[in-house]
């Protein structure tokens, strides 16, 4: 029988079992169990005890068996040892594959969950470095520059270089660089020494090394493919190390750096593909986000185009409300100390603020932009009417004066006619001025209100002698508005913009994290005591975010400089009004205290 060359037969301390010499088997003396060379079999004499660590590869030989039987026993034992080793290797490989699968699955989940592109790229590189013990890693993304494909360095890491090695630059997709070569041919490249590449392949690392005093040796470059199997970039790992935590220097590279293994290529290719899909998805989400942001901004522009007098209002309310929300997140005491709005909730609040007045597109324009009590053109009609009345009065007195002159009236009688004419003309002028004053969006004094009511009951004659009221019923209704520019019917229509906003926003298929937007916008004119509109909600029925927006909305409306129907008030007066409303139980006093204490109403740099 011939022993396989790779097998070693050992006897302990030179004590060869009886009858072994007759078998013709070649054995080796084993004095130190640590010196065993695998694969091996330890042959024991009857009664010999093997070292514990060699028990699995030891066999006791019978002392009285013929040589042929001993040889057969040894052969079978060798086969058993070989099978055991094979089983052990397979179990180890299965365990390694299972661990690798779990790790890849964990990485895939993490890649899918990460939303921040910088953290995503950093996670990709860190994970690949940990799995391969790579000292450095870089992530390259494919792009076009003037129609020419190039690779953009999106992120990089290096464990042994303290300074930041990241520098945004591009390289062409060609055979002049290792990463460009890998992407151009679409296959992974594994180098044992980047300075001595395989024939026909580019040298790698020298430019980087000369800049940072580094030595690039082993290198693995893997193209990244998306779900369409298109190469969208590449990852490059450099200097696989014996120990991951080792910091490399030019002097210890040869002793500490090892080659990347074929198994590494397979694993990194799998991760690279997942990373490519994750980055594609993130870019798609970003583009959708940008699209929606554009839509929101276009919607805000549409609102402001319809009502230029409130231009910038939605943006200012958004800034004030999100500033208040961030302040609430930071407080550690008080009623809202446990409230912590997430990034998604902050984004939800931002959109709700920007779109809270979108329903104004459903309000008739003459109401939306109504700067005076009368609708545009009505005052001019009234003024023309009074001019006609003045002319009529002048004609009336001119006729009377002419008849008096024909009748031989003297100067005193004629002077009396002129006096009455002047008096009536002054009265008409005073009435006209009262109408102009009443048309202003200020609180109307009692005397002006009485004058308007009196004029509504007065009449004048047209050319045909028909009587008409000096003020038409609609004109009287508008001029009788005691505060602001809208009468009750118009105010209801203006207030309906909140409901219009809700119905508009409710039609948008929001994602689960954004579905609160319609309800937040719906509640921004509600008051805690139920005196708000449109639903008369009270207390906790109003979302917290809506209560924040209410304070911001009122503050901006009070201090805005561009409202033609009211004068802007100072910050102090505006805050006094807000405190008065909070004292009446209309506004959330705790939120208002934070709004004031944190000076949310001031520019960020002045808080």
C-alpha positions in Angstrom: 0.0 0.0 0.0 1.3 3.5 -0.9 0.5 6.5 1.3 -0.8 9.6 -0.4 2.1 12.1 -0.5 0.2 14.7 1.4 -0.5 12.4 4.4 1.9 12.3 7.3 2.0 9.2 9.6 3.3 10.0 13.1 4.4 7.9 16.1 4.7 9.4 19.5 8.1 10.0 20.9 9.6 7.3 18.6 7.5 4.6 20.3 6.6 2.6 17.2 3.6 0.2 17.7 4.5 -3.5 17.5 4.4 -5.0 14.0 4.3 -1.6 12.3 7.8 -2.1 10.8 6.5 -5.2 8.9 3.9 -3.1 7.1 6.4 -1.0 5.2 4.7 2.2 6.1 6.9 5.3 6.5 6.4 7.1 9.7 7.7 10.3 11.4 8.7 10.8 15.0 6.5 13.3 16.8 7.9 14.9 19.9 5.9 18.2 19.8 2.2 18.0 18.9 2.4 21.6 17.6 4.7 20.4 14.9 2.1 18.2 13.2 1.7 18.9 9.5 -1.8 18.3 8.1 -3.2 16.0 6.8 -1.9 13.6 9.4 -2.6 10.4 11.3 -1.0 9.5 14.6 -0.4 5.7 15.1 -0.6 4.6 18.7 0.7 1.4 20.4 -1.7 -0.5 22.7 -2.3 1.5 25.8 -0.8 4.8 24.5 -2.7 8.0 25.1 -2.6 10.7 22.4 -2.4 14.4 23.3 -5.9 15.8 23.6 -5.5 18.1 20.6 -4.6 15.1 18.4 -7.2 12.6 19.6 -9.4 13.1 16.5 -6.5 12.0 14.2 -5.1 9.2 16.3 -5.7 5.4 16.0 -4.5 2.6 18.2 -3.1 -0.3 16.2 -3.6 -4.0 17.3 -0.3 -5.6 18.4 -1.1 -9.1 17.0 -2.7 -8.3 13.7 -0.9 -9.3 10.4 0.8 -6.6 8.4 -1.9 -6.6 5.7 -4.6 -6.0 8.3 -2.6 -3.2 9.8 -2.1 -1.5 6.4 -5.9 -1.8 5.8 -6.7 -0.3 9.2 -4.3 2.6 8.5 -5.8 3.2 5.0 -9.3 3.3 6.3 -8.2 5.6 9.2 -6.6 7.9 6.7 -9.8 8.0 4.6 -11.8 8.8 7.8 -9.4 11.6 8.7 -9.6 13.0 5.2 -13.4 12.8 5.3 -13.5 14.5 8.7 -11.3 17.3 7.4 -13.5 17.6 4.4 -16.6 17.8 6.5 -15.0 20.3 8.8 -14.0 22.4 5.8 -17.5 22.2 4.3 -19.1 23.1 7.6 -16.7 26.0 7.9 -17.5 27.1 4.3 -21.3 26.7 5.0 -20.9 28.7 8.2 -18.9 31.4 6.4 -21.4 31.5 3.5 -24.3 31.7 6.0 -22.6 34.5 7.9 -21.8 36.3 4.6 -25.5 35.9 3.5 -26.7 37.4 6.8 -24.2 40.2 6.5 -25.2 40.9 2.9 -28.9 40.9 3.9 -28.2 43.3 6.8 -26.3 45.5 4.5 -29.1 45.4 1.9 -31.6 46.4 4.5 -29.4 49.2 5.8 -28.7 50.5 2.2 -32.5 50.6 1.5 -33.3 52.4 4.8 -30.6 55.1 4.6 -32.0 58.4 3.2 -29.1 60.7 3.6 -26.8 60.5 0.5 -23.6 61.3 2.5 -24.3 58.8 5.2 -25.3 56.2 2.5 -22.0 56.6 0.7 -20.0 56.5 3.9 -21.8 53.4 5.0 -21.1 51.7 1.7 -17.3 52.4 2.0 -17.1 51.5 5.7 -18.9 48.2 5.2 -16.7 47.1 2.3 -13.6 48.1 4.2 -14.7 46.1 7.3 -15.5 43.0 5.3 -12.2 42.9 3.4 -10.0 44.6 6.0 -9.2 47.3 3.4 -7.3 50.3 4.6 -8.9 52.7 2.0 -11.9 52.9 -0.2 -13.4 55.3 -2.7 -16.8 55.6 -4.4 -17.0 56.8 -8.0 -20.2 57.8 -9.8 -20.6 57.9 -13.5 -21.7 61.2 -15.1 -21.5 63.1 -18.3 -19.6 66.3 -18.8 -20.1 68.0 -22.2 -21.4 64.7 -23.5 -18.2 62.8 -22.4 -18.6 60.0 -19.8 -16.5 60.6 -16.7 -16.2 59.3 -13.1 -16.8 61.7 -10.2 -15.2 61.0 -6.9 -18.2 61.0 -4.6 -16.6 59.9 -1.4 -13.4 58.3 0.0 -12.0 56.9 3.2 -8.5 56.0 4.4 -7.8 54.5 7.9 -4.1 55.3 7.9 -4.2 58.9 6.7 -5.3 61.4 9.3 -6.0 64.3 6.9 -9.1 64.3 4.7 -8.3 62.7 1.4 -11.6 63.5 -0.2 -11.4 65.9 -3.1 -14.2 66.2 -5.7 -12.6 65.6 -9.1 -13.3 63.5 -12.2 -11.4 61.0 -14.3 -12.3 59.9 -17.8 -13.8 56.5 -18.5 -10.8 55.0 -20.3 -7.8 52.8 -19.8 -5.6 55.4 -18.2 -6.7 54.9 -14.7 -7.6 51.6 -12.9 -11.1 52.8 -12.0 -11.7 54.2 -15.5 -10.5 50.9 -17.0 -12.7 48.7 -14.8 -15.8 50.8 -15.7 -14.9 50.9 -19.4 -14.6 47.1 -19.7 -17.3 46.5 -17.1 -15.4 43.9 -15.0 -13.7 43.8 -11.6 -10.0 44.2 -11.4 -7.9 42.7 -8.6 -4.2 43.7 -8.3 -1.6 42.2 -6.0 0.6 45.2 -6.5 -0.8 48.4 -8.0 2.7 49.5 -9.1 3.2 46.2 -11.0 -0.2 45.5 -12.7 -1.0 42.6 -15.0 0.2 43.1 -18.6 -1.9 45.6 -20.5 -3.5 47.2 -17.5 -2.9 50.6 -16.0 -0.7 51.3 -13.0 -2.7 52.5 -9.9 -2.1 54.6 -6.9 1.1 56.5 -7.7 -0.5 59.9 -8.0 -2.3 59.5 -4.7 0.7 58.1 -3.0 3.0 60.9 -4.0 0.5 63.4 -2.7 -0.1 61.8 0.7 3.1 59.9 1.4 1.3 56.5 1.1 2.0 53.2 -0.6 -0.8 51.6 -2.5 -0.2 47.8 -3.0 -3.2 45.5 -3.2 -6.2 46.9 -5.0 -9.7 45.7 -5.8 -11.9 47.8 -8.2 -15.5 46.7 -8.8 -18.0 48.3 -11.2 -21.4 49.2 -9.8 -24.4 48.0 -11.8 -27.9 49.2 -11.3 -31.1 47.2 -11.7 -30.9 47.6 -15.5 -27.4 46.1 -15.4 -25.9 49.4 -16.5 -22.5 50.4 -15.0 -23.2 53.6 -13.0 -20.0 53.9 -11.1 -17.3 51.9 -9.2 -15.9 51.2 -5.8 -12.2 50.8 -5.3 -10.6 49.2 -2.2 -6.9 49.5 -1.5 -4.5 47.6 0.8 -6.2 44.6 2.3 -4.6 44.1 5.8 -4.0 41.2 8.1 -5.7 43.1 10.9 -8.3 45.7 10.2 -7.1 48.2 12.9 -3.5 48.2 11.7 -2.4 51.7 10.6 -0.1 51.4 7.5 3.1 53.3 6.9 5.4 53.1 3.9 7.7 50.8 6.0 5.1 48.2 7.1 3.1 47.9 3.9 5.0 44.8 2.7 4.6 42.9 6.0 1.0 44.0 6.8 -0.8 44.2 3.4 -2.1 41.0 1.8 -3.9 40.4 -1.5 -7.6 40.6 -1.9 -9.2 37.1 -2.3 -11.4 35.8 -5.1 -14.2 35.5 -2.4 -13.8 39.2 -1.7 -14.5 40.0 -5.4 -17.8 38.0 -5.3 -18.9 39.6 -2.1 -18.0 43.2 -3.0 -19.7 42.8 -6.4 -22.9 41.8 -4.6 -22.6 44.8 -2.2 -21.7 47.1 -5.1 -24.8 46.1 -7.0 -27.0 46.7 -3.9 -25.2 50.0 -3.4 -25.8 51.1 -7.0 -29.5 50.3 -6.7 -29.6 52.2 -3.3 -27.9 55.2 -4.8 -30.2 55.1 -7.9 -33.2 54.9 -5.6 -31.9 57.8 -3.5 -31.3 59.9 -6.6 -34.8 59.0 -7.8 -36.3 60.0 -4.5 -34.3 63.3 -4.6 -35.5 64.0 -8.1 -39.1 63.3 -7.0 -38.5 65.5 -3.9 -37.1 68.3 -6.2 -40.1 67.9 -8.5 -42.5 68.2 -5.6 -40.6 71.2 -4.1 -40.9 72.8 -7.5 -44.6 72.1 -7.6 -45.0 73.6 -4.1 -43.1 76.7 -5.1 -45.2 77.0 -8.2 -48.3 76.7 -6.1 -47.1 79.4 -3.8 -46.3 81.6 -6.8 -49.8 81.0 -8.2 -51.3 82.1 -4.9 -49.1 85.2 -4.8 -49.9 86.1 -8.4 -53.6 86.1 -7.6 -53.0 88.2 -4.4 -49.7 90.2 -4.9 -50.4 92.1 -1.7 -49.6 89.0 0.4 -46.5 88.0 -1.6 -44.0 86.2 0.7 -46.6 85.5 3.4 -46.5 81.7 3.0 -42.7 81.6 3.1 -42.6 83.8 6.2 -45.2 81.7 8.0 -43.2 78.6 7.1 -40.0 80.2 8.5 -41.7 81.2 11.7 -43.5 77.9 12.3 -40.6 75.6 11.6 -38.5 77.9 13.8 -41.0 77.5 16.6 -41.1 73.7 16.0 -37.3 73.4 16.3 -37.5 75.4 19.5 -40.1 73.0 20.9 -37.8 70.1 20.0 -35.0 71.7 22.0 -36.8 72.6 25.3 -36.4 70.3 28.3 -39.1 71.7 30.5 -42.8 72.7 30.3 -45.8 71.2 28.7 -44.1 70.2 25.5 -40.8 68.9 26.8 -41.5 65.4 25.5 -42.5 66.6 22.0 -39.8 65.8 19.4 -40.8 66.2 15.8 -38.9 64.0 13.4 -37.2 65.2 10.2 -40.2 63.8 8.3 -42.6 65.6 10.6 -40.7 68.9 10.1 -40.9 68.4 6.3 -44.6 67.7 6.7 -45.0 70.9 8.7 -43.0 72.9 6.1 -45.2 71.8 3.2 -48.4 72.4 5.3 -47.2 76.0 5.9 -46.3 76.7 2.3 -49.6 75.4 1.1 -51.9 76.6 3.9 -53.4 79.4 1.8 -53.6 77.5 -1.5 -57.4 77.5 -1.3 -57.3 81.2 -2.1 -57.2 80.2 -5.7 -60.9 79.3 -5.2 -61.8 82.8 -3.9 -63.1 85.3 -6.4 -60.4 87.8 -7.2 -62.3 91.0 -6.4 -62.7 89.7 -2.8 -59.2 88.3 -2.6 -57.5 91.6 -3.5 -60.2 93.9 -2.1 -58.2 96.8 -0.6 -61.2 99.1 0.1 -64.7 98.5 1.3 -66.2 99.2 -2.1 -65.3 96.9 -5.0 -63.0 98.4 -7.6 -64.9 101.0 -9.8 -67.7 101.5 -7.3 -66.2 104.7 -5.7 -65.7 106.2 -9.2 -69.4 105.5 -10.0 -70.5 107.2 -6.8 -68.2 110.2 -7.4 -69.6 110.5 -11.0 -73.1 110.4 -9.5 -72.3 113.2 -7.1 -70.8 115.2 -9.9 -74.1 114.8 -11.8 -76.0 115.8 -8.6 -73.8 118.9 -8.3 -74.4 119.8 -11.9 -78.1 119.2 -11.4 -78.1 121.5 -8.3 -76.1 124.1 -10.3 -78.6 124.0 -13.1 -81.5 124.2 -10.6 -80.2 127.3 -9.0 -79.1 128.9 -12.3 -82.7 128.4 -13.6 -84.1 129.9 -10.4 -81.7 132.9 -10.6 -82.6 133.5 -14.2 -86.3 133.5 -13.4 -85.8 135.8 -10.5 -83.9 138.2 -12.8 -86.7 138.1 -15.3 -89.1 138.9 -12.5 -87.0 142.0 -11.7 -85.5 140.6 -8.4 -82.9 142.8 -6.9 -79.3 142.0 -5.9 -80.2 140.9 -2.4 -82.6 138.2 -3.7 -80.0 137.0 -6.2 -77.3 136.9 -3.4 -79.6 134.6 -1.4 -79.9 132.2 -4.3 -76.1 132.2 -4.6 -75.8 131.6 -0.8 -78.1 128.6 -0.9 -76.3 127.2 -3.9 -72.9 127.5 -2.2 -74.3 125.9 1.0 -75.8 122.9 -0.9 -72.6 122.5 -2.9 -70.6 122.4 0.4 -73.0 119.8 1.8 -72.6 117.6 -1.3 -68.8 118.0 -1.0 -68.8 117.0 2.6 -71.0 114.0 1.8 -68.6 112.9 -1.0 -65.7 113.2 1.4 -67.5 111.1 4.0 -68.0 108.4 1.4 -64.3 108.5 0.5 -63.4 108.3 4.2 -65.9 105.5 4.9 -64.4 103.5 2.1 -61.1 103.2 3.9 -60.5 99.8 5.8 -60.3 101.5 9.2 -62.8 101.3 12.0 -65.5 103.7 11.0 -66.4 106.5 13.5 -70.0 106.8 14.6 -70.6 110.1 12.8 -69.4 108.7 9.5 -71.7 105.7 10.0 -74.7 108.0 10.6 -73.9 110.1 7.5 -73.7 106.9 5.3 -77.0 105.7 6.7 -78.6 109.2 6.0 -77.3 109.2 2.5 -78.8 105.8 1.8 -82.2 107.3 2.4 -81.7 110.4 0.2 -82.7 110.6 -3.4 -81.9 112.6 -6.5 -83.6 113.2 -9.9 -82.2 112.0 -13.2 -82.7 114.0 -16.4 -86.1 112.4 -16.9 -87.2 113.4 -13.4 -87.0 109.8 -12.0 -85.8 109.5 -8.4 -82.8 107.4 -7.4 -81.1 106.7 -4.1 -77.8 108.6 -3.5 -76.3 105.3 -2.4 -77.4 102.0 -3.9 -78.2 99.2 -1.4 -75.0 97.3 -2.2 -72.9 100.4 -1.9 -74.5 101.2 1.5 -73.8 97.6 2.6 -70.1 97.8 1.8 -69.7 101.3 3.2 -71.4 100.2 6.4 -68.6 97.6 7.1 -67.4 98.7 10.5 -63.9 97.1 10.3 -61.8 95.8 7.5 -62.9 95.7 3.9 -65.2 92.6 3.7 -68.9 92.4 4.5 -70.2 89.2 6.2 -70.9 87.4 2.9 -67.5 88.3 1.5 -65.8 87.3 4.7 -67.4 83.9 4.6 -66.2 83.4 1.1 -62.7 84.5 2.1 -62.7 82.2 5.1 -63.8 79.4 2.7 -60.2 79.3 1.4 -59.3 77.1 4.4 -61.8 74.5 3.2 -60.6 74.9 -0.4 -57.1 74.3 0.8 -58.1 71.1 2.7 -60.0 69.7 -0.3 -57.2 70.5 -2.7 -54.5 69.0 -0.4 -56.6 65.9 0.4 -56.6 65.0 -3.3 -52.8 64.6 -3.3 -51.7 61.0 -2.7 -49.3 61.8 0.2 -46.9 59.3 1.5 -47.6 57.9 5.0 -45.2 60.3 6.6 -46.8 63.3 4.9 -50.5 62.4 5.2 -51.0 64.9 8.0 -50.5 67.9 5.7 -54.2 68.5 4.8 -55.3 68.4 8.4 -52.6 70.7 9.6 -53.4 73.3 7.0 -57.1 72.8 7.7 -56.7 73.9 11.3 -54.6 77.1 11.0 -57.5 79.4 11.6 -59.0 77.4 14.4 -59.0 78.8 18.0 -58.7 76.8 21.2 -62.0 78.2 22.5 -63.9 77.2 19.4 -64.2 80.8 18.0 -62.1 80.0 15.0 -63.2 78.7 11.6 -64.2 76.8 9.5 -65.1 74.0 11.9 -65.0 75.7 15.3 -62.6 73.1 16.7 -61.5 73.4 20.4 -58.4 72.4 22.4 -56.8 69.1 21.5 -59.0 68.7 18.4 -56.6 71.1 16.8 -53.2 69.5 15.8 -50.2 70.8 17.6 -48.6 71.8 14.3 -51.7 73.8 13.4 -51.6 75.6 16.7 -48.0 76.6 15.9 -48.9 77.8 12.5 -51.8 79.9 13.9 -49.4 82.0 16.1 -47.1 82.5 13.1 -49.9 83.3 10.7 -51.4 86.0 13.0 -48.0 87.5 13.8 -47.1 87.8 10.1 -50.6 89.2 9.2 -50.2 91.9 11.9 -46.6 92.9 11.1 -46.7 92.6 7.3 -45.9 95.8 5.5 -47.7 95.1 2.3 -51.3 94.9 3.3 -53.3 97.7 1.7 -56.3 97.2 3.8 -54.6 97.7 7.2 -51.5 99.3 8.7 -48.7 97.1 9.9 -48.1 97.2 13.7 -44.8 96.9 15.5 -43.4 93.7 17.0 -44.3 94.8 20.4 -47.9 95.6 19.5 -48.2 92.3 17.6 -47.0 90.3 20.6 -49.4 92.2 22.9 -52.3 91.2 20.6 -51.1 87.6 20.6 -50.8 87.6 24.4 -54.3 89.1 24.7 -55.7 86.3 22.4 -53.8 83.7 24.5 -55.3 85.3 27.7 -58.7 84.8 26.2 -58.0 81.2 25.7 -57.9 81.5 21.9 -54.2 80.7 21.4 -51.8 78.1 22.9 -50.1 80.1 25.7 -47.3 77.6 26.2 -46.4 77.8 22.5 -46.6 81.5 22.5 -44.3 81.7 25.5 -41.7 79.7 23.5 -42.3 81.9 20.5 -41.5 85.0 22.5 -38.8 83.5 24.8 -36.8 82.1 21.8 -37.5 85.3 19.8 -38.7 83.3 16.8 -40.0 86.5 15.2 -36.4 87.8 14.9 -34.0 86.9 12.1 -31.9 83.8 13.0 -28.7 85.7 13.5 -30.4 88.0 16.1 -32.0 85.5 18.3 
